[in-house]
Amino acid sequence: MATTTTTTNAIEMTAVTAGYGGTPAIHDIDLHVRPGEIAALLGANGAGKTTTLLTLAGGLAPMHGTVAMYGDRRRRSLDYRARHGLGYLLEGRCVFMQLTGWENLAVGRGSAAAALEFFPELEPHLSKRAGLLSGGQQQMLALGRILAAKPRVVLADELSLGLAPLVVERLLTALRAAADSGVSVVLVEQHFRHALAICDKAYVLRRGRIVLSGSGAELADSADELARHYLTGEK
């Protein structure tokens, strides 16, 4: 888990309300992540997880409250934050399907060699078009491209969607390695037990509000209850 001893937060949301077309989708969100920590966002579909990530990234302006990254509380656009240390992995496969794996890595801000340090198993497949790779290989390619750029903050939305458990474990292991090097991570993950095993803290959302939070270990101890009350639908 996180080895950093700093008390400075890399990511902060303070009393944030945000939504679409004037209608709030998340309410009064308080969240903080230090350098080197992974925070998992858990909740049923529609709980507000993606909206929270989008607001953190700068793609959605808060209606109320503040978002800060490394102490900068000014409202910043997603492209500004991407130029200043943010890596954002959207839900789905964030690769250019008609480009080869090598070409996909070339459009990133880091080197192919750096990406392959995280996922060396990709190298034999990089001459293929990304659209011909398996779903797991595509996700490794997307995450490797992001991590190769040495981001300060990574936001990952449904990293493992539709992937086999072994691939999920491989992706989460790479995220944990990045966090252990000082990267701050906010992770939305459907395989919540896997997420709790590698995260430092977790926040559970229900109907746009944080209803439970704690360390990964604390929430893992009550995983069955967590699933029954918060992760299988709105009650």
KETORFI-314092 format. One record per residue (C-alpha): residue in three letters; x, y, z; chain; residue number from 1. Coordinates in nm, 2 decimals, always signed. Layout:
REC rest      u      v      w kette  nr
REC  ala      X      Y      Z     A NUM
...
***
This chain:
REC rest      u      v      w kette  nr
REC  met  +0.00  +0.00  +0.00     A   1
REC  ala  +0.10  +0.36  +0.00     A   2
REC  thr  +0.45  +0.42  +0.13     A   3
REC  thr  +0.44  +0.80  +0.13     A   4
REC  thr  +0.44  +0.99  +0.47     A   5
REC  thr  +0.33  +1.33  +0.33     A   6
REC  thr  +0.00  +1.48  +0.46     A   7
REC  thr  -0.05  +1.69  +0.15     A   8
REC  asn  -0.34  +1.58  -0.06     A   9
REC  ala  -0.29  +1.53  -0.43     A  10
REC  ile  -0.67  +1.53  -0.49     A  11
REC  glu  -0.94  +1.71  -0.29     A  12
REC  met  -1.31  +1.74  -0.34     A  13
REC  thr  -1.48  +1.96  -0.08     A  14
REC  ala  -1.86  +1.98  -0.06     A  15
REC  val  -1.89  +1.92  -0.44     A  16
REC  thr  -2.23  +1.91  -0.61     A  17
REC  ala  -2.23  +1.86  -0.98     A  18
REC  gly  -2.45  +1.73  -1.26     A  19
REC  tyr  -2.60  +1.79  -1.60     A  20
REC  gly  -2.83  +2.06  -1.73     A  21
REC  gly  -2.87  +2.22  -1.39     A  22
REC  thr  -2.97  +1.89  -1.22     A  23
REC  pro  -2.73  +1.75  -0.96     A  24
REC  ala  -2.61  +1.40  -1.00     A  25
REC  ile  -2.37  +1.40  -0.70     A  26
REC  his  -2.42  +1.59  -0.38     A  27
REC  asp  -2.18  +1.73  -0.12     A  28
REC  ile  -1.89  +1.50  -0.21     A  29
REC  asp  -1.59  +1.52  +0.02     A  30
REC  leu  -1.29  +1.31  -0.10     A  31
REC  his  -0.92  +1.33  -0.06     A  32
REC  val  -0.63  +1.12  -0.19     A  33
REC  arg  -0.26  +1.16  -0.10     A  34
REC  pro  +0.03  +1.10  -0.33     A  35
REC  gly  +0.09  +0.73  -0.36     A  36
REC  glu  -0.27  +0.63  -0.26     A  37
REC  ile  -0.54  +0.45  -0.45     A  38
REC  ala  -0.90  +0.54  -0.37     A  39
REC  ala  -1.17  +0.32  -0.50     A  40
REC  leu  -1.52  +0.46  -0.58     A  41
REC  leu  -1.78  +0.19  -0.54     A  42
REC  gly  -2.15  +0.19  -0.59     A  43
REC  ala  -2.44  +0.05  -0.80     A  44
REC  asn  -2.50  +0.17  -1.16     A  45
REC  gly  -2.62  +0.53  -1.15     A  46
REC  ala  -2.47  +0.60  -0.81     A  47
REC  gly  -2.26  +0.89  -0.94     A  48
REC  lys  -1.92  +0.74  -0.98     A  49
REC  thr  -1.85  +0.85  -1.34     A  50
REC  thr  -1.98  +1.20  -1.26     A  51
REC  thr  -1.74  +1.22  -0.97     A  52
REC  leu  -1.45  +1.13  -1.20     A  53
REC  leu  -1.56  +1.37  -1.47     A  54
REC  thr  -1.58  +1.65  -1.22     A  55
REC  leu  -1.24  +1.56  -1.08     A  56
REC  ala  -1.09  +1.56  -1.43     A  57
REC  gly  -1.23  +1.91  -1.51     A  58
REC  gly  -1.48  +1.78  -1.78     A  59
REC  leu  -1.77  +1.89  -1.56     A  60
REC  ala  -1.77  +2.21  -1.36     A  61
REC  pro  -1.90  +2.19  -1.00     A  62
REC  met  -2.23  +2.36  -0.92     A  63
REC  his  -2.10  +2.40  -0.56     A  64
REC  gly  -1.78  +2.32  -0.38     A  65
REC  thr  -1.42  +2.30  -0.49     A  66
REC  val  -1.19  +2.06  -0.66     A  67
REC  ala  -0.82  +2.08  -0.61     A  68
REC  met  -0.52  +1.90  -0.74     A  69
REC  tyr  -0.19  +1.95  -0.56     A  70
REC  gly  -0.34  +2.26  -0.39     A  71
REC  asp  -0.46  +2.43  -0.71     A  72
REC  arg  -0.82  +2.52  -0.64     A  73
REC  arg  -0.89  +2.71  -0.96     A  74
REC  arg  -1.14  +2.57  -1.20     A  75
REC  arg  -0.94  +2.39  -1.47     A  76
REC  ser  -1.05  +2.23  -1.79     A  77
REC  leu  -0.98  +1.86  -1.86     A  78
REC  asp  -0.73  +1.95  -2.13     A  79
REC  tyr  -0.54  +2.18  -1.89     A  80
REC  arg  -0.52  +1.90  -1.63     A  81
REC  ala  -0.42  +1.65  -1.89     A  82
REC  arg  -0.13  +1.87  -1.98     A  83
REC  his  -0.03  +1.91  -1.61     A  84
REC  gly  -0.01  +1.55  -1.49     A  85
REC  leu  -0.36  +1.40  -1.52     A  86
REC  gly  -0.41  +1.06  -1.69     A  87
REC  tyr  -0.78  +0.98  -1.75     A  88
REC  leu  -0.88  +0.63  -1.86     A  89
REC  leu  -1.24  +0.65  -1.97     A  90
REC  glu  -1.49  +0.36  -1.96     A  91
REC  gly  -1.45  +0.14  -2.27     A  92
REC  arg  -1.14  +0.08  -2.48     A  93
REC  cys  -0.93  +0.40  -2.51     A  94
REC  val  -0.72  +0.29  -2.80     A  95
REC  phe  -0.71  +0.39  -3.17     A  96
REC  met  -0.84  +0.07  -3.33     A  97
REC  gln  -0.69  +0.13  -3.68     A  98
REC  leu  -0.34  +0.21  -3.55     A  99
REC  thr  -0.09  -0.05  -3.45     A 100
REC  gly  +0.00  -0.10  -3.09     A 101
REC  trp  +0.33  +0.07  -3.15     A 102
REC  glu  +0.15  +0.37  -3.31     A 103
REC  asn  -0.09  +0.38  -3.01     A 104
REC  leu  +0.20  +0.41  -2.78     A 105
REC  ala  +0.37  +0.67  -3.00     A 106
REC  val  +0.08  +0.92  -2.96     A 107
REC  gly  +0.12  +0.92  -2.58     A 108
REC  arg  +0.35  +1.15  -2.38     A 109
REC  gly  +0.57  +0.87  -2.26     A 110
REC  ser  +0.80  +0.62  -2.44     A 111
REC  ala  +0.70  +0.27  -2.56     A 112
REC  ala  +0.98  +0.13  -2.35     A 113
REC  ala  +0.82  +0.29  -2.03     A 114
REC  ala  +0.48  +0.14  -2.12     A 115
REC  leu  +0.64  -0.21  -2.17     A 116
REC  glu  +0.80  -0.19  -1.82     A 117
REC  phe  +0.44  -0.22  -1.69     A 118
REC  phe  +0.32  -0.47  -1.95     A 119
REC  pro  +0.61  -0.65  -2.12     A 120
REC  glu  +0.37  -0.92  -2.24     A 121
REC  leu  +0.23  -0.67  -2.49     A 122
REC  glu  +0.56  -0.65  -2.70     A 123
REC  pro  +0.50  -0.94  -2.93     A 124
REC  his  +0.16  -0.80  -3.03     A 125
REC  leu  +0.24  -0.44  -3.09     A 126
REC  ser  +0.28  -0.47  -3.46     A 127
REC  lys  -0.09  -0.56  -3.49     A 128
REC  arg  -0.37  -0.31  -3.53     A 129
REC  ala  -0.52  -0.24  -3.19     A 130
REC  gly  -0.86  -0.35  -3.31     A 131
REC  leu  -0.72  -0.70  -3.36     A 132
REC  leu  -0.60  -0.73  -3.00     A 133
REC  ser  -0.80  -0.89  -2.72     A 134
REC  gly  -1.00  -0.67  -2.49     A 135
REC  gly  -0.74  -0.73  -2.22     A 136
REC  gln  -0.45  -0.64  -2.44     A 137
REC  gln  -0.63  -0.32  -2.55     A 138
REC  gln  -0.68  -0.22  -2.19     A 139
REC  met  -0.32  -0.29  -2.11     A 140
REC  leu  -0.22  -0.08  -2.41     A 141
REC  ala  -0.44  +0.21  -2.30     A 142
REC  leu  -0.32  +0.20  -1.94     A 143
REC  gly  +0.04  +0.14  -2.03     A 144
REC  arg  +0.03  +0.45  -2.26     A 145
REC  ile  -0.11  +0.66  -1.97     A 146
REC  leu  +0.14  +0.53  -1.71     A 147
REC  ala  +0.44  +0.57  -1.95     A 148
REC  ala  +0.38  +0.95  -1.94     A 149
REC  lys  +0.45  +0.95  -1.56     A 150
REC  pro  +0.13  +1.12  -1.45     A 151
REC  arg  +0.08  +1.26  -1.10     A 152
REC  val  -0.29  +1.16  -1.09     A 153
REC  val  -0.47  +0.87  -1.27     A 154
REC  leu  -0.85  +0.85  -1.29     A 155
REC  ala  -0.97  +0.51  -1.41     A 156
REC  asp  -1.33  +0.44  -1.50     A 157
REC  glu  -1.44  +0.07  -1.51     A 158
REC  leu  -1.09  -0.05  -1.59     A 159
REC  ser  -1.19  -0.41  -1.60     A 160
REC  leu  -1.52  -0.39  -1.77     A 161
REC  gly  -1.59  -0.72  -1.96     A 162
REC  leu  -1.25  -0.86  -1.88     A 163
REC  ala  -1.14  -1.20  -1.73     A 164
REC  pro  -1.04  -1.20  -1.36     A 165
REC  leu  -0.68  -1.28  -1.44     A 166
REC  val  -0.66  -0.97  -1.67     A 167
REC  val  -0.83  -0.76  -1.41     A 168
REC  glu  -0.57  -0.87  -1.15     A 169
REC  arg  -0.29  -0.78  -1.40     A 170
REC  leu  -0.43  -0.43  -1.46     A 171
REC  leu  -0.48  -0.36  -1.09     A 172
REC  thr  -0.13  -0.48  -1.01     A 173
REC  ala  +0.01  -0.23  -1.26     A 174
REC  leu  -0.20  +0.05  -1.10     A 175
REC  arg  -0.07  -0.05  -0.75     A 176
REC  ala  +0.29  -0.04  -0.88     A 177
REC  ala  +0.22  +0.31  -1.02     A 178
REC  ala  +0.08  +0.42  -0.69     A 179
REC  asp  +0.37  +0.28  -0.50     A 180
REC  ser  +0.59  +0.51  -0.71     A 181
REC  gly  +0.39  +0.81  -0.60     A 182
REC  val  +0.10  +0.84  -0.84     A 183
REC  ser  -0.24  +0.92  -0.69     A 184
REC  val  -0.52  +0.70  -0.83     A 185
REC  val  -0.90  +0.72  -0.82     A 186
REC  leu  -1.05  +0.40  -0.94     A 187
REC  val  -1.41  +0.31  -1.04     A 188
REC  glu  -1.42  -0.07  -1.04     A 189
REC  gln  -1.70  -0.33  -1.08     A 190
REC  his  -1.48  -0.61  -0.93     A 191
REC  phe  -1.50  -0.44  -0.59     A 192
REC  arg  -1.33  -0.72  -0.40     A 193
REC  his  -1.02  -0.69  -0.63     A 194
REC  ala  -1.03  -0.31  -0.58     A 195
REC  leu  -1.05  -0.34  -0.20     A 196
REC  ala  -0.75  -0.57  -0.20     A 197
REC  ile  -0.52  -0.31  -0.36     A 198
REC  cys  -0.67  +0.02  -0.26     A 199
REC  asp  -0.58  +0.23  +0.04     A 200
REC  lys  -0.92  +0.38  +0.09     A 201
REC  ala  -1.27  +0.34  -0.05     A 202
REC  tyr  -1.58  +0.56  -0.09     A 203
REC  val  -1.92  +0.41  -0.14     A 204
REC  leu  -2.17  +0.62  -0.33     A 205
REC  arg  -2.55  +0.58  -0.33     A 206
REC  arg  -2.78  +0.81  -0.52     A 207
REC  gly  -2.50  +1.06  -0.57     A 208
REC  arg  -2.39  +1.08  -0.20     A 209
REC  ile  -2.11  +0.92  -0.01     A 210
REC  val  -2.27  +0.68  +0.24     A 211
REC  leu  -1.97  +0.49  +0.36     A 212
REC  ser  -1.60  +0.53  +0.35     A 213
REC  gly  -1.30  +0.36  +0.51     A 214
REC  ser  -0.98  +0.18  +0.44     A 215
REC  gly  -0.97  -0.09  +0.18     A 216
REC  ala  -0.91  -0.35  +0.46     A 217
REC  glu  -1.20  -0.22  +0.67     A 218
REC  leu  -1.45  -0.24  +0.38     A 219
REC  ala  -1.31  -0.58  +0.27     A 220
REC  asp  -1.40  -0.72  +0.61     A 221
REC  ser  -1.77  -0.64  +0.54     A 222
REC  ala  -1.77  -0.71  +0.17     A 223
REC  asp  -2.08  -0.93  +0.17     A 224
REC  glu  -2.28  -0.67  +0.35     A 225
REC  leu  -2.14  -0.40  +0.13     A 226
REC  ala  -2.25  -0.59  -0.18     A 227
REC  arg  -2.60  -0.66  -0.04     A 228
REC  his  -2.68  -0.30  +0.06     A 229
REC  tyr  -2.49  -0.08  -0.18     A 230
REC  leu  -2.36  -0.25  -0.49     A 231
REC  thr  -2.65  -0.46  -0.63     A 232
REC  gly  -2.90  -0.18  -0.70     A 233
REC  glu  -3.06  +0.12  -0.55     A 234
REC  lys  -3.29  +0.04  -0.25     A 235
***
